[in-house]
Structure formats: C-alpha cells, structure tokens
Amino acid sequence: MKGDGIQLYSYMEGSNNRYVIPVYQRRYDWKIENCKQLYNDLLRLTDDKEGNHFFGSIVSDVVGAGSTTEYHIIDGQQRLTTVTLLLLAITKLVEKGEVESKEVALNDQIMERFIIAKWAKEDDRIKLIPVKRDRQALHSLIFGEEDEYVENSNLTINFKYFYERLRKDSNLIDEIYSAIQRLQVISITLEKGDDAQLIFESLNSTGLALSEGDKIRNFILMNLPLDEQNKYFEKYWIKIEDLTNKRIDNFVRNYLSIKTFSTPTMAKVYFEFKEYVNKHNDSLEKLLEDMLRYSKFYKKLLDGESGFNNRDLDSAMFNFMKMDRTVTEPFFMEIFSLQDEGKLNLDDLIGI
C-alpha cells in the first residue's frame, strides 16, 4: 500500500481513467448538511488565495483494463461523488448562461477534464461509475433535461443544492472553481498482496459510519473478482436487501441465531457473521443461496403474510407482526424453513 498527498483535481483528471464504485459499496448517501460544510469550506478558501484544504483520503485498487485504467474505490466515494456533483452544477450554470466566468469555456473544460471522456464509446463516457441504483441518476444529471432527473436520489438533491448556492454566489464562480482545485487528498493505492478487507476494517474502525449490514456486504463481495462481485450482487445480494426491506442487520442476526443457536448483540453481528463464515467450508454461492432462502421467510414475518392464502394463518401472522415481537423471528423463520422442506404440513404451521 502506498499513499501520496495530491490535489483532488489531479486525481480526477485523465480521459482514460474510470472511477468505479464496486457493487459491495453502499449507495451515495451524503446529505445536504455534508454538502453545506464542503461549500462553506470552499468559501473560506476563496479568502485564502494560497492555502489548501485537506479533504480526507481516497483508497483505491488500481486495475488496468486495456486502454483504460480503473480505480476501484474502497473508501472515498462520498467525497469523489460530491465534488463531481459540484463541478457538474458549475458546468450547467455556465452552459445556461446563469453565471459568467472569466475562464475560457469553463463548462467544456470541466466536462472534458473531470466528468466525461469525450471520445469514448457512448456507454463508457462517464468517468465516475456509481453503484447500479445511483447510475441512472448521475446519467440524467449529465445528459438529461431537468424533467428527467431522478428526484428521490441523493445525487439529484445535492446537485440542486449546489446549483442554487452557486447561482446566488454567481460573482464568486471562478474563485470557487479555483478553491475546488485546492482540495487536497491522500491517495492510497493497494499493491499486490494487500488485503482490501483488512484495510477497509481499519478505516471503518476510525469512524467510517457503516452499518453492520454494510460491513457484511463488503465482507462477502469485496475480495472477489469484479465479474463475480456483479454476479453475486445481482443474483443474491440485491434480492436479499429487497426481501428484508434493507434490514440486513436484523436479518443476519436472526440467521445467526438459527445457525449457531446463539443470538449476537447488534453491535457484534458483523464479527459473529465473519466468524461463522470462516468456520464453515460451504462455498460462497451456497451460503448466499441459503441466506436468500431464509430472507424469503423473513419477508413473510415483516409483511404478516404467509403466501399460502390461508385466512387463519395470515390473521395470526398479522397480529403477531402488530405486536412487534421480534425476539420470535428466528423461531418462526425456522418453522417456515421446516415447512418448506416438507417436515411440517400447513395444519402444523397453523397450529404453531
């Protein structure tokens, strides 16, 4: 592992570079208050014509892919995405004539230096490649009209925040652009033999606000080749997230209770899960198949519906759901599993 202090704009430049947010990462989740802090820091920089502003670290695994170089972002996607949105807001304002810049063709300059690779194939033009559920929002902001924006996306919300603040500070547009170029980061790149998961855990222990579910997803997918990451994410993980209403922490806690006959505290779910996986010789795909199967039973409990179109059973399940008796969830998940395996019939299930 090696690290260098560089200007963020230098890290983001290069028409042949792609910045890939791997599928195991969470979605972009910076809120307006985070953007406000960054914007205010930049305003302070406009008064200091020579100082830099340290903007944290970006940890990446650099992968050569033919004519392009991919930076798989292990840590730093929130900062990288936010600055991309800020630069894009400047571009759109200049393009629409709502602000004037003394820079030559500032909108084209920003787009071609930091946001798109002008001469790449159409589906490979955007340099930042977010996780799948954020991808359409970014594409719409770059190439779409305002009525095509994905309104409920954090990318769109934060882009609009920057757009309005920059419009109000139109007389400072060049100074703010100059301040962005003085954002400094530590760029840390992995070398052969570095354990990405251990590095991630170390970063997380110093304050990266991830849930136990985030850490579990990273543990499962991080060290796989990119094509296997995408395969397992699409085939299993995204379905598990949807079936559990993204309550991965609770689901995995229940799953461990069933498999180990012991219920971990919520704060230890990740480490207990990691220990469970390391003690068993099942393949990753077999583990994910089993988790997907149990997530379907968990959904029945969340919805209060058995899926068997039986009034007595669904009435009992609905009442239990309303009582919010989460301590019973592992028991009933296993009951549904036994019924699914043919070891209990429907009458047994209703009786239980």
C-alpha positions, -999 to 999 in steps of 0.1 A, spaced: 0 0 0 13 34 -9 0 69 -3 6 103 -18 -8 137 -10 -22 152 -42 -48 177 -54 -81 161 -59 -85 176 -94 -53 158 -104 -67 125 -92 -99 131 -112 -82 141 -144 -74 117 -173 -97 108 -201 -86 71 -198 -94 69 -161 -126 54 -147 -136 56 -111 -156 25 -103 -178 23 -71 -179 -15 -66 -213 -32 -60 -204 -40 -24 -203 -3 -15 -234 14 -1 -252 39 -22 -243 76 -23 -257 89 10 -242 124 17 -269 147 30 -273 185 24 -256 193 57 -224 175 44 -226 195 12 -231 227 31 -200 220 51 -179 214 20 -193 245 3 -186 267 33 -151 254 35 -146 264 -2 -159 299 5 -133 302 32 -107 291 7 -117 320 -16 -104 344 10 -71 325 13 -55 326 -21 -27 302 -14 -39 277 12 -51 241 6 -79 223 23 -73 187 33 -103 166 21 -95 132 36 -83 101 18 -93 81 -12 -84 44 -11 -84 26 -44 -74 -6 -61 -60 3 -95 -68 -22 -123 -55 -18 -158 -83 -26 -183 -68 -23 -218 -69 13 -229 -85 25 -197 -73 24 -160 -100 16 -135 -98 29 -99 -120 7 -78 -129 29 -49 -126 12 -15 -130 44 5 -138 80 -6 -168 75 -29 -188 101 -10 -162 128 -14 -155 119 -50 -191 118 -60 -199 151 -42 -172 170 -59 -183 156 -92 -218 170 -85 -204 204 -75 -184 206 -107 -214 195 -127 -235 222 -111 -209 248 -122 -210 234 -157 -248 236 -160 -249 271 -147 -223 283 -172 -240 264 -200 -273 280 -193 -258 315 -190 -269 319 -154 -233 327 -143 -204 342 -162 -168 330 -159 -136 346 -170 -122 311 -177 -123 301 -213 -153 277 -220 -154 267 -183 -183 243 -189 -165 224 -216 -133 225 -196 -148 209 -166 -168 183 -185 -138 171 -205 -113 172 -177 -133 157 -148 -167 143 -158 -168 126 -193 -144 110 -217 -155 128 -248 -142 103 -274 -151 71 -256 -180 49 -266 -214 62 -256 -219 37 -227 -184 44 -214 -183 82 -215 -190 90 -178 -158 86 -158 -174 81 -124 -193 48 -123 -216 46 -92 -233 16 -78 -261 5 -101 -290 22 -83 -272 56 -85 -261 52 -121 -293 64 -138 -295 95 -115 -260 106 -125 -266 99 -162 -297 120 -161 -279 149 -144 -252 149 -170 -271 142 -202 -308 147 -194 -332 176 -191 -344 188 -157 -377 169 -160 -358 137 -165 -339 140 -132 -343 112 -106 -359 134 -80 -356 110 -50 -319 104 -54 -294 120 -31 -273 128 -62 -301 149 -76 -309 165 -42 -273 175 -36 -267 187 -72 -297 210 -68 -284 223 -35 -250 232 -51 -268 247 -82 -288 271 -61 -260 282 -38 -237 287 -68 -264 307 -86 -267 330 -56 -229 333 -54 -225 339 -92 -199 366 -87 -176 341 -70 -179 313 -96 -142 315 -107 -130 318 -71 -150 287 -60 -137 268 -90 -101 277 -80 -109 267 -44 -120 232 -57 -86 228 -73 -70 233 -39 -88 204 -23 -61 180 -12 -64 143 -6 -42 114 4 -45 90 -25 -38 55 -12 -35 27 -37 -33 -10 -30 -4 -31 -40 -1 -68 -48 -7 -87 -16 -26 -60 3 -58 -73 19 -86 -49 9 -109 -62 36 -84 -56 64 -77 -22 51 -115 -15 50 -120 -27 85 -91 -4 97 -107 26 80 -141 17 95 -127 15 130 -115 51 127 -150 65 122 -165 54 88 -202 53 96 -213 20 82 -240 -3 95 -233 -40 103 -252 -48 71 -229 -26 51 -199 -44 66 -214 -78 59 -220 -69 22 -184 -57 19 -170 -88 36 -189 -111 12 -182 -93 -20 -150 -72 -16 -123 -97 -24 -140 -113 -54 -131 -105 -90 -152 -78 -104 -173 -101 -126 -181 -123 -96 -189 -93 -75 -215 -83 -101 -228 -118 -105 -234 -125 -68 -247 -89 -62 -274 -93 -89 -282 -129 -83 -284 -129 -45 -275 -98 -25 -298 -72 -41 -327 -97 -37 -318 -103 0 -317 -65 6 -351 -61 -11 -368 -90 7 -356 -78 41 -366 -42 34 -328 -35 37 -329 -46 74 -298 -67 68 -286 -62 104 -317 -77 119 -320 -104 92 -284 -116 97 -288 -115 135 -318 -139 131 -299 -160 106 -270 -164 130 -294 -173 158 -308 -201 137 -274 -214 125 -254 -211 158 -281 -213 185 -268 -181 199 -280 -145 194 -253 -119 190 -257 -83 201 -264 -60 172 -230 -43 176 -213 -77 171 -234 -90 142 -206 -84 116 -179 -101 136 -201 -130 145 -211 -135 109 -175 -133 98 -165 -159 123 -194 -181 113 -184 -179 76 -147 -186 83 -156 -217 104 -177 -233 76 -164 -248 44 -195 -241 23 -189 -222 -9 -199 -185 -10 -226 -192 -35 -241 -219 -13 -241 -195 17 -258 -168 -4 -284 -193 -17 -292 -203 19 -294 -166 30 -317 -158 1 -339 -187 11 -342 -175 47 -348 -139 36 -380 -151 19 -392 -164 53 -382 -131 69 -402 -112 44 -433 -132 54 -428 -120 90 -422 -84 80 -454 -84 58 -475 -105 82 -485 -127 52 -478 -164 48 -482 -165 10 -505 -196 14 -538 -176 11 -549 -191 44 -571 -167 65 -564 -183 99 -526 -184 93 -524 -148 79 -546 -134 107 -523 -149 133 -492 -136 115 -507 -102 111 -515 -100 148 -480 -111 157 -465 -85 134 -485 -58 151 -472 -70 185 -437 -63 172 -423 -95 189 -390 -95 170 -375 -119 195 -396 -147 180 -384 -141 144 -356 -167 143 -381 -193 156 -407 -186 130 -382 -183 102 -370 -219 110 -407 -230 113 -412 -218 77 -380 -235 67 -392 -268 81 -425 -264 63 -406 -256 31 -386 -288 34 -418 -308 39 -412 -316 75 -443 -297 86 -476 -295 68 -499 -265 66 -520 -276 95 -489 -279 117 -479 -244 107 -513 -230 116 -513 -248 149 -478 -235 158 
